[in-house]
Amino acid sequence: MTPSLKPRTGGQLIVDQLLAQGVERITCVPGESYLAVLDALHDASIDVLVCRNEGGAAMMADAYGKMTGRPGICFVTRGPGATNASPGLHIASQDSTPLILFVGQVERGMREREAFQELNYKAVFGSIAKWVVEIEEAARIPELVARAFRVALQGRPGPVVVALPEDVLTDMAEVADAPYVEPAEPYPSPAAMAQFADMLRAAERPLVILGGTRWTQEARDQLAGFAARCALPIATSFRRADRFPSDHPCYVGDVGIGPNPKLAARVKEADLLVLLGARMSEMPSSAYTLIDIPNPRQKLVQVHSGAEELGRVYQPALAIEATPGAFASALEALPSPPRGKWEEATREAHAQFLGWTETPATLPGDFQYGEVVKALREQLPADTIICNGAGNYATWLHRYYRFRTGGIQLAPTSGSMGYGIPAGVMAKRQFPERTVIAFAGDGCYLMNGQEFATAVQYGIPVIMVVVDNGMYGTIRMHQEREYPGRVSASRLVNPDFAAYARAFGGHGETVVKTEDFLPAFERAQASGLPAILHCKLDPEAITPARTLTAIREEAQARG
């Protein structure tokens, strides 16, 4: 006998669907267009983080999706609230992160009049989101929210936008909740794995590059075990360094921006190249120069959970539609190939990784950023979560920090500035027992620095390290390389970031010397408050190995 259903408002139905999907935490900036949802949240067992800008709220939701594998949930109001959230959507799209953005909409009877803050969401977000839907009837809320979760999670994960007309949220409906959504798990066929095994046995110079999403710790462990059995060299893609333990003897480094030239050469010279979850887009492929398009010189095996990604850019010799977890599980059943052919090369490549990342170059200034990153990697627990946005300051992290376990790197492959601060706030909220450090350049910090107020409001003691060189450093570097001596639109005049932290009620200190950093960091930890360490970096120290003057002089010499 079917139990009788209780009439509920559309707003209550939305919240009940989130509960049915196991949602524990959401972000938002409130708006009058979804008041009925806010009212339903009043009595719900969901942690609501109210943010100071919709961009920060969406980036926090993206960070949640990265850490948990379940969709991050963000609510914003219509019009400017929705467009403010678009950077977070773009990050989720390029980073393959499951995210659902719920946006307010004008009443159904007012559409197509350019009513107050009205937007056509399918037109605005259609090229960014995996799916955009506007719910027309309250009774369809369970159906469409469940579908939103499935679209966000399955295949190549990504963002979904759900528009909520204001009057739909106040309408009443009698309808059952949708069941919990578990994404489909594409699995490699026995024939594909047999072919892969044959290709691996025949290889002389194999190399595996890991990337993408839908990773689990079990998948990392299984892959690490298989690599150890056959001495298989493993690299990671841009800002995916936590996909494989850096202290594993088979790890050979990451193919990010400015990779180790010896590793880049190994990619080009491999006779068997396996992309496991990785897409090898512009940044990890060094502007599409490591792999020929469309026919790679390497024998290419591409493994990806999204069928549409297989052969999208590079035509593989073997395409396998599978998640990293399913492929890693299938590897365990394969016989170990002979390791002697490449064991010495793997040992050499691991040693080259250690050498490339061991000793930071000495650069101008009293604050040696590379030494600070090295000191942190030696002192911090292995499960420390490291967050960053975009900018040259991040290159020191990617080169000198070593990610020893999974799920600890929160960084946008899309190259979006302003990401690290909101990501750090969410990471510390999700894992309060763990150390979380959010790195930002001075320009990067001021993109979403107001979310420090969110950290203070909720008592989230994330530590933010602001690396201040008084400029948009990446742009200045490119200017000196392309237009030497002609500095334009890249200078910055910055506040006292330590005073900024104290003004909000947090802990703030200024660091000008290398030896002062760790004591300041320990005081920040001991404070129990959200903290900013304002680190003054010499403008000449523009990359881990180059100065601005050297880049300018080389460009001038070229004429």
Long-range contacts (C-beta under 8 A, 24 or more apart in sequence): 5-174, 5-175, 5-176, 6-174, 7-172, 7-173, 7-174, 8-172, 8-173, 8-174, 8-175, 9-36, 9-40, 9-138, 9-169, 9-170, 9-171, 9-172, 10-36, 10-135, 10-138, 10-141, 10-164, 10-168, 10-169, 10-170, 10-171, 10-173, 11-35, 11-36, 11-37, 11-38, 11-39, 11-40, 11-169, 11-170, 12-36, 12-40, 13-138, 13-141, 13-142, 13-173, 13-175, 14-40, 14-102, 14-141, 14-145, 14-164, 14-169, 15-40, 15-41, 15-44, 15-46, 16-40, 16-177, 17-141, 17-142, 17-145, 17-146, 17-177, 17-178, 18-44, 18-46, 18-73, 18-145, 19-44, 19-45, 19-46, 20-142, 20-177, 20-178, 20-179, 20-180, 21-70, 21-71, 21-145, 21-146, 21-149, 21-180, 21-181, 22-70, 22-180, 23-70, 23-73, 25-49, 25-64, 25-73, 25-429, 25-430, 26-61, 26-73, 26-74, 26-75, 27-51, 27-57, 27-58, 27-60, 27-61, 27-64, 27-72, 27-73, 27-74, 27-75, 27-426, 28-57, 28-74, 28-75, 28-76, 29-53, 29-54, 29-57, 29-75, 29-76, 29-77, 29-81, 29-84, 30-77, 31-76, 31-77, 31-78, 31-81, 31-104, 32-77, 32-104, 33-77, 33-78, 33-81, 33-104, 33-105, 33-106, 33-117, 33-164, 33-166, 34-75, 34-77, 34-102, 34-104, 34-164, 34-166, 34-169, 35-169, 36-166, 36-169, 36-170, 37-75, 37-102, 37-164, 37-169, 47-429, 49-425, 49-426, 49-429, 49-454, 49-458, 50-454, 50-457, 51-422, 51-451, 51-454, 52-450, 52-451, 52-453, 52-454, 53-84, 53-448, 53-450, 53-451, 54-81, 54-82, 54-84, 54-85, 54-88, 55-84, 55-85, 55-86, 55-87, 55-88, 55-418, 55-422, 55-447, 55-448, 56-418, 56-421, 56-422, 56-448, 56-450, 56-451, 56-454, 57-85, 57-88, 57-422, 58-85, 58-86, 58-87, 58-88, 58-89, 58-91, 58-92, 58-99, 58-101, 59-87, 59-88, 59-91, 59-416, 59-418, 59-419, 59-422, 59-423, 59-448, 60-422, 60-423, 60-425, 60-426, 60-451, 61-88, 61-92, 61-99, 61-100, 61-101, 61-426, 62-88, 62-91, 62-92, 62-95, 62-97, 62-99, 62-412, 62-419, 62-423, 63-387, 63-410, 63-422, 63-423, 63-426, 63-427, 64-426, 64-430, 65-92, 65-97, 65-98, 65-99, 65-157, 66-95, 66-97, 66-213, 66-407, 66-410, 67-385, 67-407, 67-410, 67-426, 67-427, 67-430, 67-431, 68-430, 69-98, 69-213, 69-214, 69-216, 70-98, 70-153, 71-98, 71-99, 71-100, 71-148, 71-149, 71-152, 71-153, 71-160, 72-97, 72-98, 72-99, 72-100, 73-99, 73-100, 73-102, 74-99, 74-100, 74-101, 74-102, 75-102, 75-103, 76-101, 76-102, 76-103, 76-104, 77-103, 77-104, 77-117, 78-103, 78-104, 78-105, 78-106, 78-117, 78-118, 78-119, 79-116, 79-117, 79-118, 79-119, 80-117, 81-117, 82-119, 82-121, 82-124, 82-125, 83-119, 83-124, 86-125, 86-128, 87-416, 87-418, 88-159, 89-125, 89-128, 89-129, 89-159, 89-161, 90-128, 90-414, 90-416, 91-412, 91-414, 91-416, 91-419, 92-158, 92-159, 93-128, 93-129, 93-130, 93-158, 93-159, 93-414, 94-412, 94-413, 94-414, 95-213, 95-412, 95-413, 95-414, 96-156, 96-157, 96-158, 96-212, 96-213, 97-157, 97-158, 97-159, 97-213, 98-152, 98-153, 98-157, 98-158, 98-159, 98-213, 99-152, 99-158, 99-159, 99-160, 100-148, 100-149, 100-152, 100-159, 100-160, 100-161, 100-162, 101-129, 101-159, 101-160, 101-161, 101-162, 102-162, 102-164, 103-161, 103-162, 103-163, 103-164, 104-163, 104-164, 104-166, 105-134, 105-163, 105-164, 105-165, 105-166, 106-165, 106-166, 107-165, 107-166, 107-167, 108-136, 108-165, 108-167, 108-168, 109-167, 111-165, 121-161, 121-163, 125-161, 128-159, 129-158, 129-159, 129-160, 129-161, 130-158, 130-159, 130-160, 131-160, 131-161, 132-160, 132-161, 132-163, 133-160, 133-161, 133-162, 133-163, 134-162, 134-163, 134-165, 135-162, 135-163, 135-164, 135-165, 135-168, 136-165, 136-168, 137-168, 137-171, 137-173, 138-168, 138-169, 138-171, 138-172, 138-173, 138-175, 139-173, 139-174, 139-175, 141-168, 141-173, 141-175, 142-175, 142-176, 142-177, 142-178, 143-178, 145-178, 146-178, 146-179, 146-181, 149-181, 150-181, 150-183, 153-181, 153-183, 154-183, 154-184, 154-305, 155-186, 155-305, 155-306, 155-307, 155-308, 156-212, 156-213, 156-304, 156-305, 156-306, 156-308, 156-309, 157-213, 157-214, 185-323, 185-325, 185-326, 186-305, 186-307, 186-321, 186-322, 186-323, 186-326, 187-322, 187-323, 187-326, 187-330, 188-303, 188-320, 188-321, 188-322, 188-326, 188-327, 188-330, 192-318, 192-320, 193-330, 193-331, 193-333, 193-334, 195-318, 196-301, 196-318, 196-320, 196-334, 197-334, 197-335, 197-337, 199-272, 199-299, 199-301, 199-317, 199-318, 200-230, 200-232, 200-272, 200-334, 200-337, 201-337, 201-338, 202-272, 203-271, 203-272, 203-299, 203-337, 203-341, 203-342, 204-271, 204-341, 204-342, 205-266, 205-269, 205-270, 205-271, 205-272, 205-342, 205-345, 206-232, 206-233, 206-270, 206-271, 206-272, 206-273, 206-274, 206-342, 207-233, 207-235, 207-252, 207-266, 207-267, 207-270, 207-272, 207-273, 207-274, 208-232, 208-233, 208-234, 208-235, 208-274, 208-276, 209-235, 209-236, 209-237, 209-255, 209-267, 209-273, 209-274, 209-275, 209-276, 209-278, 209-280, 209-284, 210-234, 210-235, 210-236, 210-237, 210-240, 210-243, 210-244, 210-276, 210-277, 210-278, 210-324, 211-236, 211-237, 211-238, 211-240, 211-243, 211-275, 211-276, 211-277, 211-278, 211-279, 211-280, 211-284, 212-237, 212-240, 212-276, 212-277, 212-278, 212-279, 212-304, 212-305, 212-324, 213-277, 214-277, 214-305, 214-323, 214-324, 214-325, 215-243, 215-277, 215-324, 215-325, 215-406, 216-324, 216-325, 216-406, 217-405, 217-406, 217-407, 218-325, 218-328, 218-329, 219-323, 219-324, 219-325, 219-327, 219-328, 219-329, 220-244, 220-245, 220-328, 220-406, 222-328, 222-329, 222-331, 222-332, 223-276, 223-324, 223-328, 223-331, 224-248, 224-250, 225-332, 226-328, 226-331, 226-332, 226-334, 229-336, 229-339, 230-336, 230-337, 230-338, 230-339, 231-339, 231-342, 231-343, 231-346, 231-347, 232-339, 232-342, 232-346, 233-266, 233-342, 233-345, 233-346, 233-349, 233-350, 235-263, 235-266, 235-267, 237-278, 237-279, 237-280, 237-284, 237-413, 238-283, 238-284, 238-413, 239-398, 239-409, 239-411, 239-412, 239-413, 240-278, 240-409, 240-413, 241-398, 241-403, 241-409, 242-403, 242-405, 242-406, 242-407, 242-408, 242-409, 243-277, 243-324, 243-406, 245-403, 245-404, 245-405, 246-353, 246-402, 246-403, 246-404, 247-402, 247-404, 249-346, 249-347, 249-350, 250-346, 250-350, 251-350, 251-353, 252-346, 252-349, 252-350, 252-352, 252-353, 253-349, 253-352, 253-353, 253-356, 253-357, 254-398, 255-280, 255-284, 255-285, 255-286, 255-290, 256-283, 256-284, 256-398, 257-283, 257-395, 257-398, 258-395, 258-543, 259-286, 260-352, 260-353, 260-356, 262-349, 262-352, 262-356, 263-349, 263-352, 263-353, 263-356, 264-290, 266-349, 267-291, 267-298, 268-297, 268-298, 270-298, 271-298, 271-299, 272-298, 272-299, 272-301, 273-298, 273-299, 273-300, 273-301, 274-300, 274-301, 274-302, 274-303, 275-300, 275-301, 275-302, 275-303, 275-304, 275-314, 275-316, 276-303, 276-324, 276-327, 277-303, 277-304, 277-305, 277-323, 277-324, 279-304, 279-309, 279-312, 279-313, 280-313, 280-314, 281-313, 281-413, 283-413, 283-415, 288-313, 303-327, 356-399, 357-399, 357-400, 357-402, 360-396, 360-400, 360-544, 361-544, 361-545, 363-538, 363-540, 363-541, 363-544, 363-547, 364-538, 364-540, 364-541, 364-547, 365-536, 365-537, 365-538, 365-540, 365-541, 366-512, 366-513, 366-514, 366-538, 367-511, 367-512, 367-513, 367-514, 367-517, 367-535, 367-536, 367-537, 367-538, 368-514, 369-393, 369-396, 369-467, 369-535, 369-537, 369-541, 370-396, 370-399, 370-400, 370-544, 371-514, 372-514, 372-517, 372-518, 372-535, 373-397, 373-400, 373-401, 374-400, 375-517, 375-518, 376-401, 376-437, 376-521, 377-401, 377-402, 379-518, 380-435, 380-437, 381-434, 381-435, 382-408, 383-408, 383-434, 383-435, 384-408, 384-434, 384-435, 384-436, 384-437, 385-409, 385-410, 385-424, 385-427, 385-428, 385-431, 385-434, 385-435, 385-436, 385-437, 386-410, 386-411, 386-437, 386-439, 387-411, 387-419, 387-420, 387-421, 387-423, 387-424, 387-427, 387-436, 387-437, 387-438, 387-439, 388-419, 388-420, 388-438, 388-439, 388-440, 388-444, 389-416, 389-417, 389-418, 389-419, 389-420, 389-421, 389-440, 389-441, 389-444, 389-447, 390-415, 390-416, 390-417, 390-419, 390-444, 390-474, 391-417, 391-440, 391-441, 391-443, 391-444, 391-472, 391-473, 391-474, 392-441, 392-473, 392-474, 392-477, 392-542, 392-543, 393-439, 393-440, 393-441, 393-444, 393-467, 393-469, 393-473, 393-537, 394-439, 394-441, 395-543, 395-544, 396-544, 397-439, 399-544, 400-544, 417-443, 417-444, 417-447, 418-444, 418-445, 418-447, 418-448, 419-444, 419-448, 420-444, 420-464, 421-445, 421-447, 421-448, 421-449, 421-451, 421-452, 421-464, 422-448, 422-451, 422-454, 424-462, 424-463, 424-464, 425-451, 425-454, 425-455, 425-460, 425-462, 427-462, 428-455, 428-460, 428-461, 428-462, 429-458, 429-460, 432-460, 435-463, 435-525, 436-462, 436-463, 437-462, 437-463, 437-464, 437-465, 438-462, 438-463, 438-464, 438-465, 439-464, 439-465, 439-467, 440-464, 440-465, 440-466, 440-467, 441-466, 441-467, 441-468, 441-469, 441-472, 441-473, 442-466, 442-467, 442-468, 442-469, 442-470, 442-471, 442-492, 442-494, 442-497, 443-471, 443-472, 443-473, 443-492, 445-497, 446-494, 449-500, 452-500, 452-501, 452-504, 452-506, 452-530, 452-532, 453-504, 455-506, 455-530, 456-504, 456-505, 456-506, 456-529, 456-530, 460-530, 461-527, 461-528, 461-529, 461-530, 461-531, 462-530, 462-531, 463-521, 463-524, 463-525, 463-530, 463-531, 463-533, 464-501, 464-530, 464-531, 464-532, 464-533, 465-532, 465-533, 465-535, 466-497, 466-532, 466-533, 466-534, 466-535, 467-535, 467-537, 468-494, 468-497, 468-534, 468-535, 468-536, 468-537, 469-537, 469-538, 469-539, 469-541, 469-542, 470-494, 470-539, 471-539, 473-539, 473-542, 476-542, 476-548, 477-542, 477-543, 477-548, 477-551, 480-548, 480-551, 480-552, 480-555, 481-551, 481-554, 481-555, 482-555, 484-551, 484-552, 484-553, 484-555, 484-556, 485-552, 485-556, 496-534, 497-532, 497-534, 498-532, 498-533, 498-534, 500-532, 501-530, 501-531, 501-532, 504-530, 505-529, 506-530, 506-531, 506-532, 507-531, 507-532, 508-532, 508-533, 508-534, 509-533, 509-534, 510-534, 510-535, 510-536, 511-535, 511-536, 512-536
